[in-house]
Amino acid sequence: MDRRQFRAHALDGAQLYFHPASGVHVRVANAATSGLRRKAPRVAMFGITNACNLACDFCSRDTARSSGWTVATAAATLRGLHDAGVLEVAYGGGEPFAFRGFADLVAELDTTTTLAQHVTTNGTRIDDAMWPAFAGRFGIVRLSIYDGTPWLRAAETLTGLGQRWGANLLIDRARLRTLPQLLIALAAAGCRDVSLLSYVGPDASRHLHADDDRALADRIADSPIPCRVSVCFGDRLSVPRLLAGDDCEAGRDFVSITSDGRDQVAARFAVVARKRALHR
């Protein structure tokens, strides 16, 4: 499996070329591609486990959901998705590094597929001693930054060992006040970019008001590193948009696969694709 070769991925009316080793995407849309139609999602959001070593009050996952994946079943499902045309997998949960055998799974898929593998983590399990098992196997590691967690230790490990990483920040009124200083600290630690997620929980005192939205747009404009804004903000922020609309394209550009193996549209799609490949 050569990750230095571009993979072609059909979109509706366009062709996407993806380079797994670097993460470069090239989209071509012209008369020759007008008849193309999407055959597979681009990314699988894979809930490898529902277990987590933290208990954040804002976490949106269903804590009662079981964790049913093994290394063998996860690898088989993801190989099927790869063979059906999926380009990338982003592990989440739960805390992916709490999954037993995670290093084995990542290594197996690195050997048997050209999937670009990414992971979102709270960073508490990342240190110099454990990282060699994962070195060179992830495209992007995304650190979810929470107060009271040693994110800087994880950042220093990732930067020191040459791993590209970005940060996820949940924005509420308290985080907005400290955001400029945190963005400076992230840039100094080697962060590549920041994803800003809107707090949508039940505590109304944490929700941003109109003046907060304006302040957030100013902080994004002044940020020392690139910021990406969740579609959950809608059109509230006066910031440049790469794409029009507020559709995150769930189910088309990406699919979510749960930790308990239920409601797996993508997994069923992968099994069918795998069976077809075996009969050819």
C-alpha positions as CSV (number, residue, x, y, z in Angstrom):
1,M,0.0,0.0,0.0
2,D,1.6,3.2,-1.2
3,R,0.5,6.3,0.7
4,R,2.5,8.5,-1.6
5,Q,0.0,7.9,-4.4
6,F,-3.2,10.1,-4.8
7,R,-6.5,8.2,-4.4
8,A,-9.4,9.2,-6.7
9,H,-12.8,9.8,-5.0
10,A,-15.9,10.6,-6.9
11,L,-18.1,13.5,-5.8
12,D,-21.3,14.7,-7.3
13,G,-20.1,16.4,-10.4
14,A,-16.5,16.5,-9.4
15,Q,-13.5,14.3,-8.7
16,L,-11.4,14.5,-5.5
17,Y,-7.8,13.4,-5.4
18,F,-6.5,12.7,-1.9
19,H,-2.8,12.2,-0.9
20,P,-2.9,10.0,2.2
21,A,0.7,10.7,3.3
22,S,0.3,14.5,3.3
23,G,-3.4,15.0,3.6
24,V,-3.6,17.2,0.5
25,H,-7.0,17.3,-1.3
26,V,-7.3,18.4,-4.9
27,R,-10.9,18.9,-6.2
28,V,-11.4,19.0,-10.0
29,A,-14.8,20.1,-11.4
30,N,-15.2,20.4,-15.2
31,A,-17.1,19.0,-18.1
32,A,-15.4,15.7,-17.8
33,T,-16.4,15.2,-14.2
34,S,-20.0,16.5,-14.5
35,G,-21.5,13.0,-14.7
36,L,-19.7,11.6,-11.6
37,R,-21.7,10.7,-8.6
38,R,-20.5,10.0,-5.0
39,K,-20.2,6.3,-4.3
40,A,-18.8,6.4,-0.7
41,P,-18.4,8.8,2.2
42,R,-15.0,10.6,2.3
43,V,-14.5,10.1,6.1
44,A,-15.6,7.6,8.7
45,M,-16.0,9.1,12.2
46,F,-15.3,5.9,14.2
47,G,-16.3,5.6,17.8
48,I,-13.8,3.0,18.8
49,T,-14.8,2.9,22.4
50,N,-17.3,4.6,24.7
51,A,-14.9,4.4,27.7
52,C,-13.2,7.6,28.9
53,N,-11.0,8.4,31.8
54,L,-12.7,11.8,32.3
55,A,-16.3,12.7,33.3
56,C,-16.9,16.1,31.7
57,D,-20.3,17.6,32.4
58,F,-20.7,18.9,28.9
59,C,-19.9,15.7,27.1
60,S,-22.7,14.9,24.6
61,R,-22.0,11.1,24.2
62,D,-24.5,8.6,25.5
63,T,-22.6,7.2,28.5
64,A,-24.8,4.1,28.6
65,R,-23.7,3.0,25.2
66,S,-21.6,-0.1,25.3
67,S,-18.2,-0.6,23.7
68,G,-18.4,-3.6,21.4
69,W,-15.4,-3.3,19.1
70,T,-12.4,-5.6,19.1
71,V,-9.2,-5.1,17.1
72,A,-10.3,-7.7,14.6
73,T,-13.9,-6.5,14.1
74,A,-12.8,-2.8,13.8
75,A,-10.0,-3.7,11.4
76,A,-12.4,-5.7,9.2
77,T,-15.0,-3.0,9.1
78,L,-12.5,-0.3,8.3
79,R,-10.8,-2.3,5.6
80,G,-14.2,-2.8,4.1
81,L,-14.8,1.0,4.1
82,H,-11.4,1.5,2.6
83,D,-12.1,-0.9,-0.2
84,A,-15.4,0.8,-0.8
85,G,-13.7,4.1,-1.4
86,V,-13.5,5.8,2.0
87,L,-10.3,7.9,2.3
88,E,-9.9,8.7,6.0
89,V,-10.9,7.5,9.4
90,A,-11.1,9.7,12.5
91,Y,-11.2,7.8,15.8
92,G,-13.2,9.2,18.6
93,G,-15.4,8.0,21.5
94,G,-14.9,8.0,24.4
95,E,-11.2,8.2,24.7
96,P,-9.5,6.2,21.8
97,F,-6.3,5.6,23.8
98,A,-8.4,3.8,26.4
99,F,-9.3,1.1,23.8
100,R,-7.4,-2.1,24.4
101,G,-5.2,-2.9,21.4
102,F,-5.5,0.6,19.8
103,A,-1.8,0.6,18.8
104,D,-2.3,-2.9,17.1
105,L,-5.4,-1.6,15.2
106,V,-3.6,1.5,14.0
107,A,-0.6,-0.5,12.9
108,E,-2.6,-3.1,11.1
109,L,-4.6,-0.5,9.1
110,D,-1.4,1.4,8.4
111,T,0.0,-1.8,6.8
112,T,-3.1,-3.2,5.0
113,T,-4.8,0.0,3.8
114,T,-4.1,3.5,2.6
115,L,-6.6,5.1,5.0
116,A,-5.4,8.3,6.5
117,Q,-5.9,7.8,10.2
118,H,-6.6,10.6,12.6
119,V,-7.6,10.7,16.3
120,T,-9.3,13.1,18.7
121,T,-8.1,12.7,22.3
122,N,-8.2,14.4,25.7
123,G,-4.4,13.9,25.6
124,T,-4.1,12.6,29.2
125,R,-2.6,9.3,28.1
126,I,-0.1,10.7,25.7
127,D,3.5,10.8,26.8
128,D,7.0,10.1,25.4
129,A,6.9,6.5,26.6
130,M,3.8,5.3,24.8
131,W,4.0,7.4,21.6
132,P,6.6,5.3,19.7
133,A,3.9,2.6,19.0
134,F,1.9,5.3,17.1
135,A,4.8,7.3,15.6
136,G,4.3,8.1,11.9
137,R,0.9,6.4,11.7
138,F,-1.5,9.4,12.2
139,G,-2.2,12.2,9.9
140,I,-3.6,14.6,12.5
141,V,-4.0,14.3,16.2
142,R,-6.6,16.6,17.7
143,L,-6.3,17.5,21.3
144,S,-9.5,18.5,23.1
145,I,-8.4,21.2,25.5
146,Y,-10.1,21.2,28.9
147,D,-9.3,23.1,32.0
148,G,-7.4,20.9,34.5
149,T,-6.0,18.5,32.0
150,P,-2.3,18.3,31.1
151,W,-2.7,19.2,27.5
152,L,0.6,21.0,27.4
153,R,2.5,17.8,28.2
154,A,0.7,16.0,25.4
155,A,1.4,18.9,23.0
156,E,5.1,18.9,23.9
157,T,5.3,15.2,23.2
158,L,3.6,15.5,19.8
159,T,5.6,18.5,18.7
160,G,8.8,17.0,19.9
161,L,8.3,13.8,18.0
162,G,7.2,15.5,14.8
163,Q,3.5,14.7,14.9
164,R,1.1,17.2,13.4
165,W,-1.6,18.2,15.8
166,G,-4.5,20.6,16.2
167,A,-6.8,21.6,19.1
168,N,-10.5,21.5,19.7
169,L,-11.9,24.2,22.0
170,L,-15.4,24.3,23.4
171,I,-16.4,28.0,23.4
172,D,-18.7,29.3,26.2
173,R,-18.6,32.7,27.9
174,A,-15.8,31.7,30.3
175,R,-13.6,30.3,27.5
176,L,-14.2,33.4,25.4
177,R,-12.6,35.6,28.0
178,T,-9.4,33.6,28.1
179,L,-9.3,32.7,24.4
180,P,-6.6,35.2,23.2
181,Q,-4.1,33.9,25.8
182,L,-4.9,30.3,25.0
183,L,-4.5,30.8,21.3
184,I,-1.1,32.3,21.9
185,A,-0.1,29.4,24.1
186,L,-1.3,26.9,21.5
187,A,0.7,28.6,18.8
188,A,3.8,28.5,20.9
189,A,3.4,24.8,21.6
190,G,3.3,23.9,17.9
191,C,-0.5,23.7,17.3
192,R,-1.3,23.6,13.6
193,D,-4.9,24.9,13.8
194,V,-7.9,25.2,16.2
195,S,-11.4,24.0,15.8
196,L,-13.9,26.2,17.7
197,L,-17.0,24.3,18.9
198,S,-20.1,26.0,20.2
199,Y,-21.4,25.1,23.7
200,V,-25.0,24.0,23.1
201,G,-25.7,22.4,26.5
202,P,-28.5,23.2,29.0
203,D,-26.7,25.8,31.1
204,A,-28.0,29.1,29.6
205,S,-25.4,31.1,31.5
206,R,-22.7,29.6,29.3
207,H,-24.3,30.4,26.0
208,L,-22.8,33.2,23.9
209,H,-24.9,36.4,23.4
210,A,-24.8,38.6,20.4
211,D,-22.0,40.8,21.8
212,D,-20.1,37.6,22.6
213,D,-20.4,36.5,19.0
214,R,-18.9,39.8,17.8
215,A,-16.1,39.4,20.3
216,L,-15.4,35.9,19.1
217,A,-15.2,37.0,15.5
218,D,-12.6,39.6,16.5
219,R,-10.6,37.0,18.4
220,I,-10.6,34.7,15.4
221,A,-9.4,37.6,13.2
222,D,-6.6,38.3,15.6
223,S,-5.6,34.6,16.2
224,P,-1.9,33.7,15.6
225,I,-3.0,30.3,14.2
226,P,-5.8,29.3,11.8
227,C,-9.2,28.8,13.3
228,R,-12.0,26.6,12.0
229,V,-15.6,27.3,13.2
230,S,-18.2,24.6,13.8
231,V,-21.4,24.7,11.7
232,C,-23.2,24.8,15.1
233,F,-22.5,28.6,15.1
234,G,-24.6,28.9,12.0
235,D,-24.4,32.4,10.5
236,R,-23.9,34.1,13.8
237,L,-20.3,35.0,13.2
238,S,-19.0,37.5,10.8
239,V,-16.1,35.4,9.6
240,P,-15.0,34.3,6.1
241,R,-16.6,31.0,4.9
242,L,-14.8,28.4,2.8
243,L,-18.1,26.8,1.7
244,A,-21.6,28.2,1.5
245,G,-24.4,26.9,3.6
246,D,-24.7,25.4,7.1
247,D,-25.0,21.7,6.2
248,C,-22.2,19.6,7.7
249,E,-23.0,16.9,5.1
250,A,-23.4,14.1,7.7
251,G,-24.2,10.9,6.0
252,R,-22.7,12.0,2.7
253,D,-19.2,13.5,3.2
254,F,-18.8,11.6,6.4
255,V,-20.6,8.9,8.4
256,S,-20.5,8.2,12.1
257,I,-20.0,4.7,13.4
258,T,-20.9,4.1,17.1
259,S,-18.9,2.3,19.7
260,D,-21.6,-0.4,20.2
261,G,-21.9,-1.3,16.6
262,R,-25.5,-0.3,16.3
263,D,-27.0,2.1,13.7
264,Q,-24.0,1.6,11.5
265,V,-25.1,2.8,8.1
266,A,-21.4,3.0,7.1
267,A,-20.6,-0.4,8.6
268,R,-23.5,-2.1,6.7
269,F,-22.2,-0.3,3.6
270,A,-18.7,-1.6,4.2
271,V,-19.9,-5.2,4.7
272,V,-21.8,-5.2,1.4
273,A,-18.8,-3.7,-0.4
274,R,-16.6,-6.3,1.1
275,K,-18.8,-9.2,0.0
276,R,-19.0,-7.8,-3.5
277,A,-15.2,-7.6,-3.6
278,L,-14.8,-11.2,-2.5
279,H,-17.2,-12.4,-5.2
280,R,-15.3,-10.6,-8.0
